[in-house]
Amino acid sequence: MNETEKEIRPSSVDSNYGEENIVTLAWQEHIRRRPGMYIGKLGDGSACDDGIYVLLKEILDNAIDEFMMGYGKTIEVTVENESVTVRDYGRGVPLGKVKDVCSVMNTGAKYDSTAFKKSVGLNGVGIKAVNALSSHFAMESMRDGRMKRVEFSQGVISDNGEITPTGSPNGTCVTFTPDTEIFGECLYRNEHIEPLLKNYVFLNTGLTIVFNGKRFLSKNGLEDLLNENLTSEELYPVIHLFGEDIEVAITHTHQYGEEYYSFVNGQHTTQGGTHLAAFREATARVIKEFCNRNFEYSDIRNGIVAAISIKVEEPIFESQTKTKLGSKEMAPGGTSVSKHINDFLKKELDNYLHKNADTVEALQKKILDSEKERKAIAGVTRLARERAKKASLHNKKLRDCRIHYNDARGNDREKTAIFITEGDSASGSITKSRNPNLQAVFSLRGKPLNCFGLTKKIVYENEEFNLLQAALNIEENMDGLRYNRVIIATDADTDGMHIRLLLLTFFLQFFPDLIKKGHVYILQTPLFRVRNKKKTRYCYTGEERLSAVEELGPNPEITRFKGLGEISPDEFRDFIGEDIRLDRVTMRKEDLLKELLEFYMGKNTPERQSFIIENLVVEEDEVA
């Protein structure tokens, strides 16, 4: 053996790898150590994709599967404090298997398609994950006048009850409380639960879900779903089509981009998959062939708002959280997903267009308008893109990060972010404080243009907007988005608020899907620093400031931060790290987006001035 071999060959004495290092975990311990494998990210309930909502979904999916098999038309959901109860009126779990269904991995009825056809539950894992990640979990099954109840704590059984008589109707009742050891202090929020429940009833006409006494039901399926989510007026009535194991709804609005809602066996596939790709392609192709014009697919799809729901036997999802379909076949040995969707639309959508001339007229006008605007943009696009390419790592406007949204994995994917700041001092503070692997910084020069009422051509002609869309990589569509979080970070003064409003107008006007998919946030930074010789408290509201003054005693030093540049990089590091405070920007139908932007960003200056004067409030903090 030469000297080089001695250096690179590990010594058996130094190695700590032995038989004692091989560990077999109990099922519940594996789930608790690796919860992300089962429910995605954890979170505290402030975001709709936080893990506590996945726990609720796993239980609801089982109840929905019962309804889809023709059993139980009502599901009751109760959320009280941190405890959740879901009661269905299906067949009930066979009483001798209640304990196993809750606690034996890969145990369930959905391997056998005779009991559950086209269900979303596949692996017998979901309910076990809920059990293991709950401080208290209980299941009751009522079946033909008898019932069985089992209880667990952190997946360990605490009560295995006897089978007893009952007068309750058939069905299953599950109660669970998310474990604070896993989730910390978390809170279920109605604004995230209600859209989830609405989607279930949109996809299952005839189903009623009662949530804390409030009833949800739908008569028109995906048509109701689109009407619920539209934030811009439709250009023609929703095209609503049904077929065997498929339902679609399609319309267009004046907004830019494409907006889709896709579902498989009642599961909201937020990341799409094979069914959505086929739907986008087939819809554009059928419309192009019907119009018998050489339209670009991008012009046909611009402004589209659509939904598709399919049912597949034994679907293949890309993860346990089931947000993206990977299946290529409708059933083993059956028709491909793509062909099934294409054949359906080729027949049904084409027939609809032949029968509805008014819809065709509105649709063609929208396509021609999109084509006209695209051609108007074409003249400036090439030069604009060349300028945008110069906004690289060497350009002071963009200080990029090393890992981007589409390249990241797991929690890193969620943490990828770009801060949009104003001025050199603010961007300098954030740049010195950020995580350079996952956080980028884009620096604005002064106030952006008010783009309300302008066409997308201005995005390419205006340097700030052109460089910003290039940094985000969303010129063509959302597929190339480089950051999960687009964070507006402006000063806590009137100029900062104005810049924030101008940026929001830009996103709402030209990239509404960026907001609808939950990518745009407002950074909360402290307004005050209250400190004495022993402690420092950062306060985000006047109430927090008063509380800090009371806590720290008389005459503490109080600093009012009005600009981000006033906050030192060392302090800023605390505000954009793990404990970052963000307000997600949302869009709802009731926001009346067109009217909102018209009033606040339009040319009605006297009306707006009167509104400001009538609603002017002088903050105590500003006077102090």
N, C-alpha and C positions, 0 to 999 in steps of 0.2 A: 504494500500500500504506500503510495507516495504522499508527500506532505499536503498536496491539494485535496486528495481524497479524505485525509484525516480532518481537514478543516470543514468540509461540506457534509460529511456523514454524521448524522446525529448519534450521540452517545447513548447507549441503553441506560446508563446511570442517570443521565440528565433528563431522559424522557419520563413524563408523568402519565403517559398513556398506558393504562392497563385494564384488566377486566373490571376493576372497581369503577372505571369511568363509564362503563356501559350501563345506562339507566333506562328502565322501563317505567314510564309514567302511567298513573291511573288516568282513565279517560277524562275525568273532570279537571285533573291537574294539567293535562296537556292543553285543554281549552283555556284554562285560566292563565297559563304561561304564554300562550300564543293566541290571544283573542282576535288579533287582526286577521288570522287565517279564516276565521269563521264569520266575523261581523264587520270587517273593514276597520275604519278608524274608530276610536273611542269617543272623544268629545264630551261636552257637558250638556248637550241638548240644545245648544244655541243654533246649530246648523241642521238642516233637514236630513243630511246623510250621516249624522252622528250615530254611534252604535246602539244607543238605547232605542232608536226608532227601528233598527234592524231587528232587535229583540221582539218588538211589537209585531213587526211584519211576519216574522217566522211563525208566531202563533196565529195571526190572522190568515196566513196562507193555508194553514191546515183547515180552518173554518171555511174558507172560500172553496177549497177542494171539495168539501162536503156539499156545498151549494151546487157546484158544477156537476156533481154526480146526481143532483136532483133531490137533495135532502137538506131541509132547513132554509127558510127564506129570510130569516132574521138573525143578525149577529149583534150582540150587545157588548159595547166597549166602555169600561169605566176606568178613569184615571183619577186617583185621589192621592194627593201628595206625590210620593214616589212609587206608589203601588198601582199595578195595572191588572185589570180583570177582563178576560175575553170569554164570553159565553155564546156558544153556538147551539143550534137545535138540529144537528145532524144525527147520524146513527149512533154516535158515542163509540169510544174505543172499547174493543172487547175487554171485559172486566178482568180476565185473567192475564192480560198483557199490559195493563196500565203502567205498572212499575217499569217494565222493560222498555216501553215506548219512551219513557222519560229518561232512562238511565243506561240503556245498553246501546252502545254505538252501532250504527248501521242496522238498526232495527226499525221496521216500519212496514206499511202495507203497500207502498208505492213502487216496490220492485215488481209487483204483480199487477199488470195493467187491467186485469179483470175487476179489481176493487177500485182502482183510481186510474181513469184514462185521462191523458193530457193534463196531468197535474203539474204544479210548479215544484212541489217537494219531490226530491229525487233520491237523496242519499241517506235518509234516516238520521240526519245530523242536526238539523236546525233546532228542534225542540230541546235536544240535549245541550246545545250551546246556551240556550236561554236558561236552562236549569243550572248549569255550571257557573254562569256569570251572574246569578241572582243570590242575594243573601237569604231570600225566602222564595220557594217555588212550591206550588201545590196544583195538583190536577184532580178533578173529579169527573168521573164518567158515569152518566146515567143511561141505562139501557134496559128497556122492557121491565120497568118497575123495580130495578135493583141498581145500586150504585157502589162505586169503589173510589176511595180517596187516598192519595199518597202525598207526602210532604217531604221536601228536601231543604237543606241549607248548603249553599256552595256546591251543589251536586251530590252531597252525601245525604242519604235517606235518613229522615228523622221520625217518620211515622208511616207505617205501611198498614193502612186500615183494613178492616174486614169488609167483605161484601155484605151490604145491608139493604133492607127494603127502602124504597123511596117513592114519593108521589110526584117527583119532578119529571118533566118531559124529557125524552131522549136528547142526548147531546153531550157536549164536553164543556167544562168550565176550567180555565187556567188562570191562576193568579201568580204574579211574580213581582219582585222588587229588585231592580238592578243593584248590584253589590258596590258599595262605596269604595271597597278595597280595589276594585277594578276601575270604576268610572269616576271616583272622587265625588264631589258634590255635584249632582246633575239634576236637571229639571225638565220634565216633559212640557212642551209648549204647544198650545192649541193650534197656533198658526202653521205648525209643521204636521200635526196629526190630521187636521181636517182635509188638506189636499190629498193626503194618502188615502183616507177613507173615501173621498169623492172619486178618486180614480177607481177604487174597487167597485163602486156602484155604477160608474160609467161603463165599466167592462162587463158588468153582470146585471143586465136589466132584469127587474123582478126581485132583486136583492134589496133588503133594507138594513142599514147599519144604524144603530142607535148609540150615539156617543154622548155620555153624560146627560142623557135625556133629549139630545138634539138628533132629529131623524135625517138621514141621507138616503135618497133613492133617485133613480134616473129612469125616464121613459124612453129617451132617444139615444142612449149609448154614447158613441164617440162624437156624435153631433153635439150633445150636451157638453162633452169634454172640451171641444174646440170653442164653443160659445163661452164656456167658463174661463178659458185662458186667453181669449183674444184681447189684445190691448190696442188694436187698431181696427177700424171698421172694415168688414169684409166687402169685397168688390162684387161678389155674387153669393147667393145662398149656398150653404155648405152642401157639397156633393157627398151623400151618405150611401154607401154601397155595402151589401152583405153577400156572403157566399159560404160555402162549406168550410168551416173552421177559419174564416177570414172576415174581417170587417174593416172598412177604411172610411175616412172622412177627409175632405179636401176643400180648401178655399184659398183665395189670395187676398192680400191686403196691400196698402201702399207702403208698408215698411220694407226695408232692405233685408237681404239675406234669406235664409231658409229656416223654418221652425218645425220640428217634428216631435211627435210623441209616439213611442213604439212600445209594444207589449207582446209578451209571449206567455200564454196560459195564465193571463192575469198579472204577470210580473212586469213591472215597469223597467224596461231595459234602457236605462238612462244613457248608456254608452252605445246603444244601437246594436249592430251585428249584421249577420247575413240577411236577415229579413228586411232591415231598414235600407241596406245598400240596394237590394233588389227592388224595393218599393220606389226609391228615388229614381232609379234608372228606368223602371217600367212606366212610371207616371209621365216622365218627360218624353219618353219614346212614343207613347200612345197619343199624347197631345200633339206632338210634332207630326206624326203620321196623319192624324185627323185633319189638322190644319193644312197639310200638304204644302208646307213652307219649310225652307231650310233654316229653321230657327236654331239658335244655339241653346243647348240644354240649360246653360246658366241663365239665359234670359227667360226661359220657361219657368224655372224654379225660383227666380227672384221674387220675393214677397210671398212665397207659398207658406201656408200653415196647414199642417196635415197630421193625421194620426193613423196608425195601423195596429191592428190586434190580430194575432194568429194563434192557433192552437196546434201544438205539435206533440206527438207521442214520444216520450223519452228525449226531451230537448237536452242539448249539450251547452251548458253555460261555461264561460271562461273562468269563473270563480264561484265560491260558495255564496257570495252576495248576489249572484245572478243578475248583474247589470249589463251583460253583453252576451248575445246569442252566438254560439259557434256552430250550431247544427247546419248541415247542408241538405239534410233530407227531412221531409215531413214525418216520415216513419221509416223504420228499418226496411230497406228494399223498396221504399215508396218514392213518390214524386219529390223532386228537389224543391227546397223552399223557393228558390229563384223562379223555377218554371211554374210552380203553383201560383205565385203572386203575379207573374207576368201574364199567364193565361187568363187569370181572373180579370185583371185590369184591361187586357186587350179586348175582352168581350164586354164587361160591364161598364167600364168608363167610356169606351167608344160608343156603346148604345146610349148612355146618358147624354153625351155630347150631341149625338144626332137628334135627340128629342128636346133639347133645351137650348134654343137659339140665343136667348138673352144671356145665358151663362157663357156661351161661346164668344159672343160679342165682347163682353166685359173681359174675358180671359185674353182674347187676342189683343185688345187695346193695352192691357197691362204688359203683355209680352213685347209689343211694338214700342211702348214707352221705355221698357228696360233696354231693348235693343238700341233705341235712339240714344239713350244716355250712355250706354257702353261705348258706342262709336264716338260720341263726343269726348269721352274720357280717353279713348285710345290715343288721340294725338298728344296728350300730355303724359300718358302713363309711362312710356319708355324712358323719357328723360327723368320723370319723377322717381322711377325705380332706380335709375342710376344714381340719383342724388341720395336716395334712401340707403343704398348699399354702403355709402360712405359713412353712414351712422353706425359704424362697427365698434369693436372694442376700443379702437383708437380715437373715436369721436367723443368729445367731452359731454355730449348730450346723453349718451347711453353708456353707463358703466355696467356691463353685462355680468351675469353669473355664469358659473361653470356647468351647472346641470339644469336642463330645461324640462318642462312639463312632460313632453312626449318621450323623453329619455329616462326620466326618473322612475323609481319603483317604490311601492308601499307608501309610508308616511312622507317620504321625501317628495313624492309627486304632489301631495296636498300642500306642502310647504313652499313650493316654487312660487316666487312672487316678484313683481316689479313695482317699485314705488315711483309714482309720478309726483315730482316736487317742483317748487317754484324757486328760482334763484340759486346762486352758487353756494351761499352759506348753508341753506337747508339741505341741499343735495350733498354738500361736503360732510355735514354732521351724520347723515344717514349712511353715506358711503363708508365712513370710518367705523361705523357701528354695526353694519349689516353682516350677515353670513354670506361671504362671497361665493360660496358653493351654490346657494339656493335663492339669493335675493339680488335682484338687479335694481338700478336706479336710473330713471329718465328725468332729465332736468329741463323744465320749461323756461323759455325766455319771455318774461312778461306775461300778460294776459292773453289767452288764446282768443281766436276769433269767435264771435257768436254765429254759429253755423245754422241756427234755426231757419227753416224755409229754403235753405240752399240745396243744390244738387250735390251728388257725390263727387262731381268734378272738382269741387273745392278742396276735397281731401287730398288730391294729388297736387293741386296748385299751391296750397298753403303748406309752407315748409314744416311747421310744427306738427300739423296733422299727418302729413305724409311720412315724416320720420317716426311718429308715434305708431301708426298702423304698421309700418315696416318693422319696428322693434317688437311689436306684438305678433307679427307674422300672420295677420288676418286679412291681407289684401283680397285674397280670393274667397276664402271661407274660414270656418272656425277650426278646421281639422289640424291646421299647423300652429295653433295657439301655443306660445312658448312658456307661458306662466299660468299657473292655476289661479293665482290671486293678482288682480290688477288693482293696486291700492292707491287711492288719491290721498296724498299727504300734503295738505296745505296749512298755512298759518291760521291760528284761531283769532282772526280779525276780519273786518269787513272785506278787505281785498282777498284774503284767503277763501272766504265763503263765496265770493264772486267767481274766483277761478274754479272752485269746486263745481259751481253751477254750470259754468261754461263747458267744463269737461264732461259733466253728466249729459248736457245737451248733445255734445258730440257723440257719445256712446248711444244715447237713446235715438238719435236721428239716423245714424248710419250703421250701428252695430248692436241693435236691441237684443240679439241672441246672447251676446256677451253678458248682459245683465240678467236675462231670463234664465240662463244656466248657472247663475250664482257666482260669476267670476269677478264682479266689481265690488270693491269695498271702500269704505271711508276709514282712514286711520284716526283713532282716538289718541290724542296726546294730552298730557296733563296741562291744566290751566294754571295750577299753583304748585309751588314747592313750599312746604311748611316744615321748619326744622329748628331744633335747638342744638346744644352741644352733644347730646346723646342720640337723638333720633332724627330721621328725615321721613317725611310723608309726602307723597305726590298725590295731588287731588285733581279729579277730572270735572268736578262740579262745585258750585258754591257751598252746597250742603256738606260735601266731603271736606272742604276747607274749614268750615265751622267745627266739624267733628274733630279734625286734626288739631285745631287750636285748643279745643277743650282737652284733648288727650295730652298734648305736650305742655300744657300749663301756660302761665302768663307770658306775654311779650315774646313769642317765638318770631323768628325771621320768616317773613312771607314774601315770596317772589312770584309775580304774575308773568307767566310766559305768554307772549303774544306772537312770537315768531319761532319757527322750528330751529332757526339758526342760533337762538339764544340758549338752546339746550345743548350741553356739552356732549361729545361723542360717548363718553363713559356713561352718562345718564341715559342717553338715547338707546344704548345697548339693551337696557332693561325694558324699554317700551316696544321694541320690535323683535324681541326674542320669543321664547316659549310662551310668555304671558301677554303677548301682543293683544291689544283690544281693537277689534274691528267691528264696524257696522256694515252688514251686507246690504247692498242696494237691491231692491226688489221692484218688480212691476206686477200690478194687478189690474184686472179689468176695471174695477171701481175707481182706479186712479185717474181715468179719463185723460190719458196721456196727451192726446192732440190738444185738448182744451187747456191742459196744464201748461204745456210748452208755449202755446199761443199767448196765454196770459202773462207768464213770467219772462218769456224770451222774445215775444213778438213786438210789434210796433205800437202797442197801446200804452205809450209812456204816461199820459195823464192818468189813466185808470190805475196803473201800477203804482204811480206816485201817491195817489189818494189812498190806496190800500196800505202802503207802507206807513203813511202818516197816521192812519186810523188804528193801525195795529202796532205802533211803535211802543216798545217796552224798554225802559232804561234799566239795565241789570244792576243790581246792588253791587256786583263784583266790579263793574266799570266805574262806579262812583267811589268805591272804597279806595 
